[in-house]
Each structure stands twice: as C-alpha cells, then as structure tokens.
Amino acid sequence: MNGFKKPVSVLVVIHTPALDILLLERARHPGFWQSVTGSQEGDESLIETARREVAEETGIAAGAHDLIDWHRTNHYEIYAEWRDRYAPGVTHNSEHVFSFCVPSGTAVRVAPDEHLGYRWLPWQAAAAECFSASNREAILALPQRLAAPRTVKP
C-alpha cells in the first residue's frame, strides 16, 4: 500500500495463569497504556502479525500454538491524529483479538521507540488503565474466555 499502514491490526492480551496482564506505555503518548498491538504487514497471516508484534514490542517469542485466536474482530474509527499513517481516505481499522499466556516472571524487553515501559497488573486494574475501549473489553472478557471449554478441531 505504498508505505501506508494496512487498516488491519492485531490486539494481543498477554497474561499469566493468575491473570496478571502485561501493559505497555506508549512512547508518543505517555500515560496511554495498552496491550500489544500492531498492523498487518505484506501478506503475513494474522497469527504471524501477532507473533511478530509480540516479539518486537516485548522481546517474548511466541510459538506457533501459543497464541489463542479469539475469532473476534473489532471495527473502529482511527484517531484523526494517526490517520496520516494510512492511505488517503482510510478512516477505519479492523482489529483481530488474540491472547497469550506466559509464566509469571516472564522477562519483558520493550521497544524504546514504541513504549516507555511496562507493568503487570491484575486483570481488573489493567482493564481500568487501558485507553482503548476494545483493549479494555478484551481484558474484561479474558476470565470468562479462559473458563469456557475449548473445542478441538480435527
């Protein structure tokens, strides 16, 4: 798309078994906390986008089966201040939700050009800190999603 970002992204809620949530503070917007997010590049699959973004933003390597695809897509209007990253006329984004359970104490290395720092918070406190409504909703839905039985596809 001529150097423009695709209006297709991932949201990856990284959590521990105790439901502590990893939040990252945006470098360009101090005080804005979020989960891992990022746009799809080229012809990579959504799971590849999620794995790449997790590695780039946290230094955590996710295996092929570590990420859980929620099969949930959020559609929202792109903030006006960020629209210059997209092709002219693009105003909305499709965000695909994933989660990723890591052991407590997992080391995190943030990308300093994207994030100022990180913190682990209990899920309810983490949801309250998120500036993004879709991120907050995903965190609030996490306990119920994890409690639901998962079907295995043959």
N, C-alpha and C positions, 0 to 999 in steps of 0.2 A: 504494500500500500504506500509506496513512495516515501518510506521513512516514517510514516504515521503509525501510531499505535492502533492495533485492532480493537474494536469495541467489544471484545470477548475477553473475559478475565476469569481468574480463579480466586477463591477465598479459602484458605486452609486454616482451620482451627486446630492448633497444636495443643495437646493436653496430656496430662499424666493420668495414671489409673485413678488417682484421688480427685480428679477433675480440677487440678490447678491448670490454668490457661496461660499460655505464653502470649504476652502483648508486646508490641514494638512501638516505639515513639517515633513519629515521622520527623525527619530532619528538617524538611521545609515548613513544617507546621508543629513546632514544639507544643506539647500538651495534647496532641492528637494521637491517641493510642489505638492500635488495631492489631488484628491477626495478620498472617502472611497474605499478601495479595499480589497480583501481577497479571499482566496481559499476555495472551497467547502470541507466540511468535511463529512466523512462517507457517509451515504445515504440521507443526507438532500437535499431538493429541492433547486433550485437556489434562490427562494424567501426567503426561510429560511436562506440560506447563506447570502443574502443581509441584512436581518433583524438582524442577529447575528453580522455581521461585523459593521453595523451602531451603534448598542448598544455598542459593545466592543471598537470601535475607537472614539466614540463621546459622549457616555452616553445618546444618544437620543433613546427613544423607538418608534419604528415604528409599527403601527398597521398592521393587515393582508392586508388591502386595501390601505395603504398609499403609498406604493412603486409602481411605474409605470414601468412595464417590457417593454422595447423598442423592444423586439424581434430582437435585433441586437447583433451579435457576432463578436468580433474582434479576429483574429488569428495572433499571433506574436511570434517571437523568444524570448526566455527567455534570459535575460542578462547573460553572462557567469559567472559573479560573484555570481549569485543567483542560478545557476543550481544544486549546491550541496544539495539544499533543496528537489530536485525531484529525482525520481528513475533514476538509470543509463540509459543513452540513451535518456532521455526525454529532448527535446530542444525547444518545442513549447507549448504555452498555448492558451486556448480558453477563452476569457473574455466576459461575458454577461453584457450588459448595462442596468442600471435602473436609475430612477430619483426619488426624494423625495422632495416635497415642504413642508417647515416648516415656521411658523410665524417668522417675523423679531424679533430679540431679543431672539431667542431660545438659551437657555444655552447649552454650549458645555463643555464636560469634556474629554480631550484626554487621551489615554492610554500612560503613560510616557515611557514605554518600546518600543513603536512603533513610537510615534510622540513627537516632541519638543514643538509644539504649533499649533495654528490655526489662521486663519483670514478669514473674509468675504470680498470679492471683487466683484465689478460689473463684469458681465459675461465676457466682452471682456478682462478686466485686468486679470481675473482669468485664462482665456484660455492662455494668454501670459505667465503666471507664471508656468504652468504645464510642467514638464519634459517629461511626457508621451504623445506621439502623439495621441494615442487613447483617452486619457482623454481630451486633447485639442480639438479634433474633436467633442467629445460628448458635451462639454460645448458650442462650437460654434454652434452646431445643436439645442441646447435647445430652443432658442426663436421660431424657426420655428416649432419644435415638439409641443410646447405648444399652438401655434396658430392653428395647424391643428385640424380639428374636429375629435373627438374620436368616434369610433363605439362601440356600446354596444352589447356584445354577449348575446344571450338569455340564 
